[in-house]
Amino acid sequence: MDAQTDLTTAPGADAIDALMARGAAFLGTRHAILGGAMSWVSERNLVAALSNAGAFGVIACGAMMPDRLAEEIAATQALTDKPFGVNLITMHPNLLELVQVCLDAKVGHIVFAGGIPPGPAIKAAKEGGAKVICFAPALALAKKLVRSGADALVIEGSEAGGHIGPVSLTVLAQEILPHIRDVPVFVAGGIGRGEAILSYLEMGAAGVQLGTRFVCATECVAHPNFKRAFLRGAARDALPTVQLDENFPVIPVRALQNEGTKRFLEHQAAVIARFKAGEVTKEAGQLEIEHFWAGALRRAVVDGDVEQGSLMAGQSVGLVTKEQPAAEIIAELLDQARAALLARRAGV
Ligand SMILES: Cc1cc2nc3c(=O)[nH]c(=O)nc-3n(C[C@H](O)[C@H](O)[C@H](O)COP(=O)(O)O)c2cc1C
């Protein structure tokens, strides 16, 4: 059904459903809302809860090996008969095996994250019957990914939690949405309320992807300390990692500031000083800097070490105010979107 036709000619039809129709049909869900994969956070419980609530949960494979992923998929399937996806990091050394694990388990959608996916991975996923979703950081790459076989795209702005690009969703949406119509485009980064969802749908997004907003879902297994940090955090506390020296690049990650982020600055300064004193090579120094955060997200999410661990969170963290069931969060977002649309129509 054409969204515009439905909006104007079908009295009582849910206008938000109509705006989400293309995205929802692509995902096989009631609502075109993806739960963005979050390493350690997006496991069976949160993924199944989101899918059971009519959204689309996505398992974060992260560094899991194939047998562990197979186990997680099976456990998720035991909790939901609704569609869900799996997010694979493209630089994983066993990428093709992981794709095969998804195909063997009849996972319908594979999300490739962390870089442009290699052609053989896209080909294997599609030939095996899965739909492929890729992240597009700019219009030229969005077009290239569609040509390479991506069935849908996610554009993620720098407001998001975790690893981020330099451009905000406000700008990426304007750069990409008007020009990519062949495949559905989902938008991510900084979305925490339904009014924003409505705006992006009206701009041409097929749907949305949220991460931060789902961390405090009751079903989410993140440590209570991690959830508490989200409940306390304000938008201004969720900052990208700071790089001290252009010789030692740092991958930008948006996270709540804590002892760990302070120590990271000291760690960089110490490595840079040793490099300048000729005590460490550039390569070894770079590795020392990169290794600082190894295992840090797990320490925060699983062990609850919110001082030294990584508190990856997006700017929408300020909109997370209570722990509530996933279904309630989804219902709240949709209610806000509907109310905003009705208010607009009523001229309020
Ligand atoms: C704690 C955390 C971990 C994340 N881990 C991943 C990941 O493993 N793979 C990935 O593609 N995106 C990851 N993301 C990004 C989310 O999938 C999602 O795109 C993002 O959270 C959307 O922006 P928002 O946080 O503003 O809602 C992570 C985000 C957070 C907050």
The ligand as an SDF file (V2000), in Angstrom:
LIG
                    3D

 31 33  0  0  0  0  0  0  0  0999 V2000
   26.5460    0.0490   24.3650 C   0  0  0  0  0  0  0  0  0  0  0  0
   26.4980    0.0990   22.8550 C   0  0  0  0  0  0  0  0  0  0  0  0
   27.1170   -0.9080   22.1150 C   0  0  0  0  0  0  0  0  0  0  0  0
   27.0440   -0.9030   20.7120 C   0  0  0  0  0  0  0  0  0  0  0  0
   27.6110   -1.9410   20.0120 N   0  0  0  0  0  0  0  0  0  0  0  0
   27.4590   -1.9980   18.6570 C   0  0  0  0  0  0  0  0  0  0  0  0
   27.9320   -3.1280   17.9210 C   0  0  0  0  0  0  0  0  0  0  0  0
   28.4820   -4.0690   18.4820 O   0  0  0  0  0  0  0  0  0  0  0  0
   27.7350   -3.1330   16.5710 N   0  0  0  0  0  0  0  0  0  0  0  0
   27.1050   -2.0950   15.9300 C   0  0  0  0  0  0  0  0  0  0  0  0
   26.9520   -2.1460   14.7070 O   0  0  0  0  0  0  0  0  0  0  0  0
   26.6360   -1.0170   16.6010 N   0  0  0  0  0  0  0  0  0  0  0  0
   26.7900   -0.9640   17.9500 C   0  0  0  0  0  0  0  0  0  0  0  0
   26.2480    0.0940   18.6370 N   0  0  0  0  0  0  0  0  0  0  0  0
   25.4070    1.0910   17.9120 C   0  0  0  0  0  0  0  0  0  0  0  0
   23.9170    0.6690   17.9340 C   0  0  0  0  0  0  0  0  0  0  0  0
   23.6960   -0.4830   17.1860 O   0  0  0  0  0  0  0  0  0  0  0  0
   22.9950    1.7530   17.3560 C   0  0  0  0  0  0  0  0  0  0  0  0
   23.2270    1.9660   15.9860 O   0  0  0  0  0  0  0  0  0  0  0  0
   23.1310    3.0690   18.0890 C   0  0  0  0  0  0  0  0  0  0  0  0
   23.0760    2.8360   19.4690 O   0  0  0  0  0  0  0  0  0  0  0  0
   22.0170    4.0270   17.6390 C   0  0  0  0  0  0  0  0  0  0  0  0
   22.1600    5.2740   18.2080 O   0  0  0  0  0  0  0  0  0  0  0  0
   21.5270    5.6740   19.6450 P   0  0  0  0  0  0  0  0  0  0  0  0
   22.4250    5.0350   20.6580 O   0  0  0  0  0  0  0  0  0  0  0  0
   21.6390    7.1520   19.6300 O   0  0  0  0  0  0  0  0  0  0  0  0
   20.1370    5.1500   19.6870 O   0  0  0  0  0  0  0  0  0  0  0  0
   26.3500    0.1330   20.0400 C   0  0  0  0  0  0  0  0  0  0  0  0
   25.7440    1.1520   20.8040 C   0  0  0  0  0  0  0  0  0  0  0  0
   25.8000    1.1520   22.1880 C   0  0  0  0  0  0  0  0  0  0  0  0
   25.1000    2.2400   22.9680 C   0  0  0  0  0  0  0  0  0  0  0  0
  1  2  1  0
  2  3  1  0
  2 30  2  0
  3  4  2  0
  4  5  1  0
  4 28  1  0
  5  6  2  0
  6  7  1  0
  6 13  1  0
  7  8  2  0
  7  9  1  0
  9 10  1  0
 10 11  2  0
 10 12  1  0
 12 13  2  0
 13 14  1  0
 14 15  1  0
 14 28  1  0
 15 16  1  0
 16 17  1  0
 16 18  1  0
 18 19  1  0
 18 20  1  0
 20 21  1  0
 20 22  1  0
 22 23  1  0
 23 24  1  0
 24 25  2  0
 24 26  1  0
 24 27  1  0
 28 29  2  0
 29 30  1  0
 30 31  1  0
M  END
$$$$
